[in-house]
Amino acid sequence: MKKLLTQKATTLGEPLKGIGKLGLEGEDAANAPILFNNIISMAIGIITIVAFIWFLFKLITGAIAIMSAGSDKQALENAKSSITMGIIGLIITVSAIFLADLIGNILGIENLLNPASLLDTVLKF
């Protein structure tokens, strides 16, 4: 029988480890909600940073397009639209967390932005 690539033994190390601490390695399982909250907070932070970088990209490319538009009115309108869409996107991204908190307060969900505490509350019923 032929030895295929998937049939060969590999030496990846025992046990296979990722980059950095990726879970509850060596910790108490009671810390899982804290880890979950940290992951959610990190994801929100990364999304906000990416939105800001995208806004800067749209602002710079729009400014360059305005400078190079000359007398072309369509190119000028496209550049202005690009800058406007970048500003609107940044405002929506930043205001989304405040909107989520407002909706949670209106609906009576106190811990909407704290998922571990919210799950604790739901699972106690």
C-alpha positions in Angstrom: 0.0 0.0 0.0 1.2 3.5 -0.8 2.2 5.8 2.0 0.2 9.0 1.4 1.0 12.3 3.1 -1.9 11.9 5.6 -0.6 8.5 6.6 2.9 9.7 7.6 3.8 10.3 11.2 4.6 13.8 12.1 6.6 15.3 14.9 4.6 18.4 15.9 5.5 18.2 19.5 3.6 16.7 22.5 1.1 18.3 23.0 0.6 20.7 20.0 0.8 24.2 21.3 -0.4 27.5 19.8 1.1 30.9 19.9 0.6 32.4 23.3 -2.0 31.5 25.9 -5.1 30.4 24.1 -7.4 29.3 26.8 -7.5 28.1 30.4 -4.2 26.3 30.3 -3.1 25.8 33.9 -6.0 27.8 35.3 -9.2 27.1 37.1 -12.3 26.6 34.9 -14.1 29.2 37.0 -12.1 31.8 35.1 -13.8 31.0 31.8 -16.3 33.8 32.0 -13.5 36.3 32.5 -11.6 34.9 29.5 -14.8 35.1 27.4 -15.3 38.8 28.4 -11.7 39.5 27.5 -12.1 37.9 24.1 -15.3 40.0 23.4 -13.6 43.2 24.6 -10.5 42.4 22.5 -12.7 41.8 19.4 -14.5 45.1 19.9 -11.2 46.9 20.3 -9.8 45.4 17.2 -12.9 46.2 15.2 -12.7 49.8 16.3 -9.0 50.1 15.4 -9.6 48.5 12.0 -12.5 51.0 11.4 -10.2 53.9 12.4 -7.5 52.7 10.1 -10.0 52.3 7.3 -11.3 55.9 7.9 -7.7 57.3 7.7 -7.2 55.3 4.4 -10.5 56.7 3.0 -9.6 60.2 4.2 -6.1 60.2 2.6 -7.2 58.6 -0.7 -10.2 61.1 -0.9 -7.9 64.0 -0.2 -5.5 62.9 -2.9 -8.4 62.4 -5.3 -9.7 65.9 -4.6 -6.2 67.4 -5.3 -5.9 65.4 -8.5 -9.5 65.9 -9.7 -8.7 69.2 -11.4 -11.8 70.4 -13.2 -13.5 67.0 -13.4 -16.7 67.4 -11.3 -17.5 63.7 -11.3 -14.1 62.8 -9.8 -14.5 65.6 -7.2 -17.9 64.3 -6.2 -16.5 60.7 -6.0 -13.7 61.9 -3.7 -16.1 63.8 -1.5 -18.4 60.8 -1.3 -15.5 58.6 -0.3 -14.5 60.9 2.6 -18.2 61.2 3.7 -18.6 57.4 3.7 -15.4 57.0 5.7 -16.7 59.5 8.3 -20.1 57.8 8.5 -18.5 54.3 8.9 -16.4 55.5 11.7 -19.3 57.2 13.5 -21.4 54.0 13.1 -18.6 51.8 14.4 -17.9 53.9 17.5 -21.6 54.6 18.3 -22.5 50.9 18.0 -21.3 50.1 21.5 -23.3 53.0 23.0 -26.4 52.0 20.9 -26.1 48.4 22.2 -25.9 49.7 25.8 -28.9 51.9 25.2 -31.0 49.1 23.7 -30.0 46.9 26.6 -31.2 49.5 29.1 -34.5 50.0 27.2 -35.2 46.3 27.1 -34.2 45.9 30.8 -31.1 43.8 30.1 -28.6 45.2 32.4 -25.5 43.2 31.4 -25.8 43.2 27.6 -22.2 44.3 27.2 -21.0 41.8 29.8 -21.9 38.4 28.2 -20.5 36.2 31.0 -22.7 37.9 33.6 -25.6 37.8 31.3 -25.2 34.1 30.8 -24.9 33.6 34.5 -28.2 35.5 35.0 -30.0 33.5 32.3 -28.7 30.1 33.4 -29.8 30.7 37.1 -33.5 30.6 36.0 
